[in-house]
């Protein structure tokens, strides 16, 4: 725990010595790092998890023209 506090203190000291522009760059970088590890969870209004199908339900069947069922094309069906 002490080691984490020392790192935090050291980071803050170094951050305060930077220009406003450099501080903004540091902030942008931190937000970039956080965005790489964040994941999106879709939930119902009551907070229960939502399946991938439920999340994409509005897009199901939205493509005009193709076959109604992709499994009907036996040429591409891998057995």
Secondary structure by P-SEA (a helix, b strand, c coil): caaaaaaaaaaaaaaaaccaaaaaaaaaaaaaaaaaabbbbbbcccccccccccccccccccccccccccccccccccc
